[in-house]
Each structure stands twice: as structure tokens, then as C-alpha cells.
Amino acid sequence: MGISDMIARFINEVLEGEDGCCELQRSELATRFGCVPSQINYVISTRFSPEHGYQVESRRGGNGFIRIRKVRVDARCLMMHTVNTIGDSVDLRTARALLSNLLDAEALEEETARLMLVAMGEGALGFLPRELQNQARAGIFKQMLIQLLSAQS
């Protein structure tokens, strides 16, 4: 297991123990894991982003901190938020993260998420140039979520 995985696992454990919100010291984490503070920044920006369902507040300096909060919203609200987050273009990595967040929140069933990922993946969109793939993926993703939302009404 890599250092990033260990840091992410530790932060997740702290979040679970603190009811979804924690405040951490970047320098203390770096010392604990024997890494540079920028490694902590990397883990937080890649694993605890809004796309993954987290809200992060950070203050640098001597008394600086990182506050991480797991965002809890109902499934319908989360799907609507995801539609708005996608924008005009979304890469496959971000689409996977957004789907994972929807799954974790139980807003989607696993089979539905797998089908959506296949429809937005390289196999389905690989014939398009990369910039058009991301635009097509965004359109497909949003339309699928909107259809799911309207079916729930």
C-alpha cells in the first residue's frame, strides 16, 4: 500500500470516528507519515474533493488546519447537484468519481452505475477526438441522471 493510500485511509478513519467532519494539521500528518506537506495536499485534493462528496476548508500558516466534511444530502438533491457539477465537459476519471459518490450515497444502484459508465467509457466514445469525448460524456451523463430523476417523480 502506497503512502497516499495510507494517508487517505487514516483520514477516512478519523472522519468515521468524528461523525463525518474532522480538523487536521497538515504538518502533523506529514510528520506522522514521514512525508512532505505537499503529499498531504495531493491526497486531499485527489481523494477528498467535492466530486468525491467532501467539502474541504484549509488555512495555512502556524495555526493552519484542514477541515474536511463529508457532505450528506438526499439522493435526489445529490443527483441534481451532480448534473450541475458536470458542466459542458467531463473526463472519464471525474465521471467515475461522481458515479462512485452517487453509489456511496445510495442514489444509484450498482447495475445502473455500471451501465452508465459503459455508455460514457472509451469503448463507446473512443471513435471521437478526446475533447469531443469529454463533451459527449457530459451530455450523456447529464441526460441519464435527468431521466433517472424524472422517473422518480
C-alpha positions in Angstrom: 0.0 0.0 0.0 1.4 3.4 -1.0 1.7 6.4 1.2 -1.2 8.2 -0.4 -3.5 5.2 0.3 -2.3 5.1 4.0 -3.0 8.8 4.4 -6.4 8.5 2.8 -7.3 5.5 4.9 -6.2 7.4 8.1 -8.3 10.5 7.2 -11.3 8.2 6.4 -11.0 6.5 9.8 -10.8 9.9 11.5 -13.9 11.1 9.6 -15.9 8.0 10.6 -14.9 8.5 14.2 -15.8 12.2 14.2 -19.3 11.8 12.5 -18.1 13.0 9.1 -16.2 16.1 10.0 -12.6 16.5 11.2 -9.9 19.1 11.5 -6.4 18.1 10.9 -2.9 19.7 11.0 -1.1 19.3 7.7 2.3 19.4 9.4 1.2 16.8 12.0 0.0 14.4 9.3 3.2 14.9 7.3 5.3 14.0 10.4 3.1 11.1 11.2 3.5 9.6 7.7 7.1 10.7 7.1 6.3 12.8 4.1 6.2 16.4 2.9 3.1 18.5 3.5 2.5 18.7 -0.3 1.9 15.0 -0.2 -1.0 15.7 2.2 -2.3 18.4 -0.1 -2.2 15.9 -3.0 -4.2 13.3 -1.1 -6.8 15.8 0.0 -7.2 17.3 -3.5 -7.5 13.9 -5.2 -9.4 11.9 -2.7 -11.4 14.4 -0.7 -12.7 16.7 -3.4 -16.3 17.9 -4.0 -16.6 15.2 -6.7 -16.0 12.6 -4.1 -18.6 14.1 -1.7 -16.4 16.2 0.6 -16.1 19.9 1.5 -12.6 21.0 2.3 -11.6 24.2 4.1 -7.9 25.0 4.5 -5.9 27.7 6.3 -2.2 27.8 6.0 0.3 29.2 8.5 1.4 28.4 12.0 -2.1 27.6 13.3 -3.2 26.4 9.9 -5.6 23.5 9.6 -7.5 21.4 7.1 -11.2 20.8 7.9 -12.8 18.0 5.9 -16.5 17.4 6.0 -18.4 14.6 4.3 -21.4 16.1 2.6 -24.6 14.3 3.3 -27.6 15.1 1.1 -30.6 13.1 0.0 -30.3 11.1 -3.2 -32.4 13.4 -5.4 -30.6 16.5 -4.3 -27.2 14.8 -4.9 -28.2 13.8 -8.4 -29.3 17.3 -9.2 -26.1 18.7 -7.7 -24.2 16.2 -9.9 -26.0 17.4 -13.1 -25.0 20.9 -12.2 -21.4 19.9 -11.4 -20.8 18.2 -14.7 -20.9 21.3 -16.9 -20.2 21.1 -20.6 -17.3 18.6 -20.4 -16.2 15.8 -18.1 -13.3 13.5 -18.3 -13.7 9.8 -17.6 -11.8 10.0 -14.3 -14.1 12.6 -12.9 -17.2 10.8 -14.2 -16.1 7.7 -12.3 -15.6 9.7 -9.2 -19.0 11.3 -9.5 -20.6 7.9 -10.1 -18.8 6.5 -7.1 -20.1 9.3 -4.9 -23.7 8.6 -6.1 -23.2 4.9 -5.3 -21.8 5.6 -1.9 -24.8 7.8 -1.2 -27.1 5.1 -2.5 -28.5 7.5 -5.0 -27.8 4.9 -7.8 -27.9 1.1 -7.9 -24.7 -0.6 -8.8 -26.1 -2.0 -12.1 -27.3 1.4 -13.2 -23.9 2.9 -12.4 -22.1 0.2 -14.4 -24.3 0.7 -17.4 -23.8 4.5 -17.2 -20.0 4.0 -17.0 -20.1 1.7 -20.1 -22.1 4.3 -22.0 -19.6 7.0 -21.1 -16.5 5.0 -21.5 -13.7 4.7 -24.1 -15.4 1.7 -25.8 -18.5 3.8 -26.6 -16.8 7.2 -27.2 -13.4 6.1 -28.4 -14.1 7.0 -32.0 -14.4 10.6 -31.1 -11.4 13.0 -30.6 -10.6 13.4 -26.8 -12.1 16.9 -26.5 -15.4 15.7 -28.1 -15.4 12.6 -25.9 -15.5 14.7 -22.8 -18.3 16.9 -24.2 -20.3 13.8 -25.3 -19.7 12.2 -21.9 -21.0 15.2 -20.1 -24.1 15.3 -22.3 -24.8 11.5 -21.8 -24.1 11.7 -18.1 -26.5 14.6 -17.5 -29.2 13.2 -19.7 -29.1 9.8 -17.9 -29.3 11.5 -14.5 -32.2 13.8 -15.6 -34.0 10.7 -16.9 -33.5 8.9 -13.6 -34.7 12.0 -11.7 -37.8 12.3 -13.9 -38.6 8.5 -13.5 -38.5 9.0 -9.7 -41.1 11.8 -9.8 
